[in-house]
Amino acid sequence: MELNHLTLTYKKNIAILTMDAPPANALSSAMITEMREVLKQLQDNLEVHAIILTGAGRFFAAGANIKEFVPAMGDYNKGIEMSKAGQDLCNELEAMTKPVIAAINGPALGGGLEVVMGCHYRIASDKATLGLPEVKLGLVPSFGGTQRLSRMTSIATALELILTGKHIDSQKAYELGIVQLTVSADELMSTAITIASSFIEENSMQSITRAVESVVQGYYQSVSDGLKRENEIFGELFLTADAKEGVQAFVEKRKPQFRHK
């Protein structure tokens, strides 16, 4: 498909999806629609085993395109529609069964941070800042930020960041558990590729995708429901050629030859 707001490149089995809408990679309705379409294609592409999401230029993403809000003010249904589109994007990122890594190269604000929180793993450069400044517009985070941030940190921390609208640097984001790793700007992409490779190299995509499914779905379920799904997935994997190969290779003390089936 033709891309107008994104660029897509590949590093072996890793897709690198870059938001590219200068100057600040604002999440316009057009970009959100395009990203959702690309994610579906990447999910269906058997050659893609992991995805890195980043931004072009100085910004990761500076939030929603506020200019689109102006003609919609006073329209309840339009507000609901805009919020749902952003929530659907973040939900689809989180529901990907291939590891999705956010490589946060610069400011990730408002919807930009909410997109970050929809990813499975988050690496921030020392030039990154993160924040949810929607209260300064008389609004609230609406792409899932009021829900995911409190689950990543705590209710108190989420309320502090949301109610003040303040920005935090990458080190503070690491301390709060919002990102898993901080690196210098010139190491960001190489580190993201190394992390992605460590997830997928020499492993069966059957077990990778099912592990992501089990963890993400279980996160929003009761422990008993999560354990039930884990149990079912384990049994289902017993039916795969890769599991048979992996177990046999272990017994024979050799490297497994997975075919991702």
PEDA-V501265 format. One record per residue. PHI is phi as a letter, one per 40 degrees, with the letter a starting at -180 (NA if undefined). PSI is psi in radians with two decimals (999 if undefined). D_LAST is the distance of its C-alpha to the last C-alpha in whole Angstrom. Layout:
# PEDA-V501265
phi->PHI psi->PSI d_last->D_LAST
phi->PHI psi->PSI d_last->D_LAST
This chain:
# PEDA-V501265
phi->NA psi->2.66 d_last->28
phi->c psi->2.29 d_last->31
phi->b psi->2.24 d_last->31
phi->b psi->-0.38 d_last->35
phi->b psi->-0.01 d_last->34
phi->b psi->2.75 d_last->31
phi->b psi->2.59 d_last->30
phi->b psi->2.10 d_last->26
phi->b psi->2.97 d_last->26
phi->b psi->2.50 d_last->23
phi->b psi->1.64 d_last->22
phi->f psi->-2.07 d_last->19
phi->c psi->0.25 d_last->16
phi->b psi->2.18 d_last->19
phi->c psi->2.30 d_last->21
phi->b psi->1.90 d_last->24
phi->b psi->2.07 d_last->26
phi->b psi->2.15 d_last->30
phi->c psi->2.17 d_last->32
phi->b psi->1.29 d_last->35
phi->b psi->1.43 d_last->38
phi->c psi->2.67 d_last->41
phi->c psi->-0.23 d_last->43
phi->b psi->0.19 d_last->41
phi->f psi->0.74 d_last->38
phi->c psi->2.47 d_last->39
phi->c psi->1.36 d_last->37
phi->c psi->2.88 d_last->38
phi->c psi->-0.62 d_last->37
phi->c psi->-0.72 d_last->36
phi->c psi->-0.74 d_last->34
phi->c psi->-0.79 d_last->32
phi->c psi->-0.78 d_last->32
phi->c psi->-0.73 d_last->30
phi->c psi->-0.70 d_last->28
phi->c psi->-0.67 d_last->27
phi->c psi->-0.73 d_last->26
phi->c psi->-0.74 d_last->24
phi->c psi->-0.70 d_last->22
phi->c psi->-0.74 d_last->21
phi->c psi->-0.70 d_last->20
phi->c psi->-0.62 d_last->18
phi->c psi->-0.67 d_last->16
phi->c psi->-0.25 d_last->15
phi->c psi->1.91 d_last->14
phi->c psi->-0.29 d_last->11
phi->c psi->-0.25 d_last->13
phi->c psi->2.14 d_last->15
phi->b psi->-0.33 d_last->13
phi->a psi->2.80 d_last->17
phi->b psi->2.37 d_last->20
phi->b psi->2.24 d_last->24
phi->b psi->2.21 d_last->27
phi->a psi->-3.09 d_last->30
phi->b psi->2.65 d_last->34
phi->c psi->2.61 d_last->36
phi->g psi->-2.55 d_last->39
phi->c psi->-0.36 d_last->41
phi->b psi->2.56 d_last->39
phi->c psi->-1.18 d_last->36
phi->a psi->2.25 d_last->37
phi->c psi->0.41 d_last->40
phi->g psi->-2.96 d_last->39
phi->c psi->2.81 d_last->40
phi->c psi->1.73 d_last->42
phi->c psi->-0.48 d_last->45
phi->c psi->-0.48 d_last->47
phi->c psi->-0.34 d_last->45
phi->c psi->-0.57 d_last->47
phi->d psi->-0.94 d_last->50
phi->c psi->-0.22 d_last->50
phi->c psi->-0.21 d_last->48
phi->d psi->2.41 d_last->51
phi->g psi->-0.05 d_last->52
phi->b psi->1.76 d_last->49
phi->d psi->-0.83 d_last->47
phi->c psi->-0.61 d_last->45
phi->c psi->-0.68 d_last->44
phi->c psi->-0.77 d_last->44
phi->c psi->-0.76 d_last->41
phi->c psi->-0.77 d_last->39
phi->c psi->-0.75 d_last->39
phi->c psi->-0.78 d_last->38
phi->c psi->-0.66 d_last->35
phi->c psi->-0.77 d_last->34
phi->c psi->-0.72 d_last->34
phi->c psi->-0.73 d_last->32
phi->c psi->-0.72 d_last->30
phi->d psi->-0.86 d_last->29
phi->c psi->-0.65 d_last->28
phi->c psi->-0.69 d_last->27
phi->c psi->-0.63 d_last->24
phi->d psi->-0.85 d_last->24
phi->c psi->-0.56 d_last->23
phi->c psi->-0.11 d_last->21
phi->d psi->2.40 d_last->18
phi->c psi->0.10 d_last->15
phi->b psi->2.45 d_last->15
phi->d psi->2.27 d_last->18
phi->b psi->2.10 d_last->21
phi->b psi->2.19 d_last->24
phi->c psi->2.13 d_last->28
phi->b psi->1.72 d_last->30
phi->c psi->1.74 d_last->33
phi->c psi->-0.31 d_last->35
phi->a psi->-2.76 d_last->39
phi->d psi->2.27 d_last->40
phi->b psi->1.72 d_last->37
phi->b psi->2.57 d_last->40
phi->f psi->-2.16 d_last->40
phi->d psi->-0.48 d_last->37
phi->c psi->-0.76 d_last->36
phi->c psi->-0.62 d_last->35
phi->c psi->-0.65 d_last->34
phi->c psi->-0.76 d_last->31
phi->d psi->-0.78 d_last->31
phi->c psi->-0.30 d_last->30
phi->c psi->-0.26 d_last->28
phi->c psi->2.82 d_last->25
phi->c psi->-0.48 d_last->23
phi->a psi->2.50 d_last->25
phi->b psi->2.16 d_last->29
phi->b psi->2.28 d_last->31
phi->b psi->2.40 d_last->34
phi->c psi->2.91 d_last->36
phi->c psi->-0.03 d_last->40
phi->c psi->0.01 d_last->41
phi->c psi->2.50 d_last->39
phi->b psi->2.58 d_last->41
phi->b psi->2.50 d_last->40
phi->a psi->2.81 d_last->42
phi->b psi->1.50 d_last->42
phi->c psi->0.32 d_last->45
phi->d psi->-0.54 d_last->45
phi->c psi->-0.44 d_last->48
phi->c psi->-0.22 d_last->50
phi->b psi->0.07 d_last->50
phi->g psi->0.39 d_last->51
phi->b psi->-3.03 d_last->47
phi->b psi->2.77 d_last->44
phi->d psi->2.37 d_last->41
phi->b psi->0.15 d_last->39
phi->b psi->0.34 d_last->35
phi->h psi->0.01 d_last->34
phi->c psi->-0.59 d_last->36
phi->c psi->-0.32 d_last->39
phi->c psi->-0.83 d_last->36
phi->c psi->-0.65 d_last->33
phi->c psi->-0.73 d_last->36
phi->c psi->-0.53 d_last->38
phi->c psi->-0.54 d_last->34
phi->c psi->-0.56 d_last->34
phi->b psi->-1.70 d_last->37
phi->a psi->2.90 d_last->40
phi->c psi->-0.75 d_last->42
phi->c psi->-0.78 d_last->45
phi->c psi->-0.75 d_last->43
phi->c psi->-0.77 d_last->41
phi->c psi->-0.68 d_last->45
phi->c psi->-0.82 d_last->47
phi->c psi->-0.68 d_last->44
phi->c psi->-0.74 d_last->44
phi->c psi->-0.49 d_last->48
phi->c psi->-0.46 d_last->49
phi->g psi->0.27 d_last->47
phi->c psi->2.74 d_last->47
phi->c psi->2.53 d_last->45
phi->b psi->2.68 d_last->43
phi->c psi->3.07 d_last->42
phi->c psi->-0.61 d_last->39
phi->c psi->-0.74 d_last->41
phi->c psi->-0.68 d_last->42
phi->c psi->-0.65 d_last->38
phi->c psi->-0.77 d_last->37
phi->c psi->-0.55 d_last->39
phi->c psi->-0.15 d_last->39
phi->g psi->0.21 d_last->35
phi->c psi->-0.64 d_last->34
phi->b psi->2.69 d_last->33
phi->c psi->-0.27 d_last->31
phi->a psi->2.50 d_last->32
phi->b psi->2.43 d_last->35
phi->a psi->2.94 d_last->36
phi->c psi->2.74 d_last->38
phi->d psi->-0.68 d_last->38
phi->c psi->-0.14 d_last->37
phi->b psi->-0.06 d_last->34
phi->d psi->-0.98 d_last->32
phi->c psi->-0.67 d_last->30
phi->c psi->-0.65 d_last->29
phi->c psi->-0.75 d_last->29
phi->c psi->-0.71 d_last->26
phi->c psi->-0.71 d_last->24
phi->c psi->-0.77 d_last->24
phi->c psi->-0.82 d_last->23
phi->d psi->-0.75 d_last->21
phi->c psi->-0.65 d_last->19
phi->c psi->-0.45 d_last->20
phi->c psi->-0.61 d_last->18
phi->b psi->-0.42 d_last->15
phi->c psi->2.36 d_last->15
phi->g psi->0.14 d_last->14
phi->b psi->2.71 d_last->12
phi->c psi->2.30 d_last->8
phi->c psi->-0.35 d_last->8
phi->c psi->-0.85 d_last->7
phi->c psi->-0.58 d_last->10
phi->c psi->-0.91 d_last->12
phi->c psi->-0.65 d_last->12
phi->c psi->-0.54 d_last->12
phi->c psi->-0.78 d_last->15
phi->c psi->-0.80 d_last->17
phi->d psi->-0.82 d_last->17
phi->c psi->-0.77 d_last->18
phi->c psi->-0.86 d_last->21
phi->c psi->-0.82 d_last->22
phi->c psi->-0.70 d_last->22
phi->c psi->-0.48 d_last->24
phi->c psi->-0.56 d_last->26
phi->b psi->0.11 d_last->28
phi->b psi->2.99 d_last->28
phi->c psi->2.80 d_last->30
phi->d psi->-0.71 d_last->29
phi->c psi->-0.71 d_last->29
phi->c psi->-0.69 d_last->27
phi->c psi->-0.71 d_last->24
phi->c psi->-0.65 d_last->24
phi->c psi->-0.77 d_last->23
phi->c psi->-0.69 d_last->20
phi->d psi->-0.77 d_last->19
phi->c psi->-0.75 d_last->20
phi->c psi->-0.75 d_last->18
phi->c psi->-0.71 d_last->15
phi->c psi->-0.77 d_last->15
phi->c psi->-0.71 d_last->15
phi->c psi->-0.63 d_last->12
phi->c psi->-0.42 d_last->10
phi->c psi->-0.30 d_last->11
phi->c psi->-0.10 d_last->10
phi->c psi->2.64 d_last->6
phi->c psi->-0.61 d_last->6
phi->c psi->-0.72 d_last->6
phi->c psi->-0.72 d_last->9
phi->c psi->-0.76 d_last->10
phi->c psi->-0.76 d_last->10
phi->c psi->-0.77 d_last->12
phi->c psi->-0.75 d_last->14
phi->c psi->-0.71 d_last->15
phi->c psi->-0.68 d_last->16
phi->c psi->-0.79 d_last->18
phi->c psi->-0.67 d_last->20
phi->c psi->0.02 d_last->20
phi->f psi->0.87 d_last->21
phi->b psi->2.95 d_last->19
phi->c psi->2.27 d_last->17
phi->c psi->2.61 d_last->13
phi->b psi->1.51 d_last->11
phi->c psi->2.50 d_last->8
phi->b psi->0.11 d_last->5
phi->g psi->0.70 d_last->4
phi->b psi->999 d_last->0
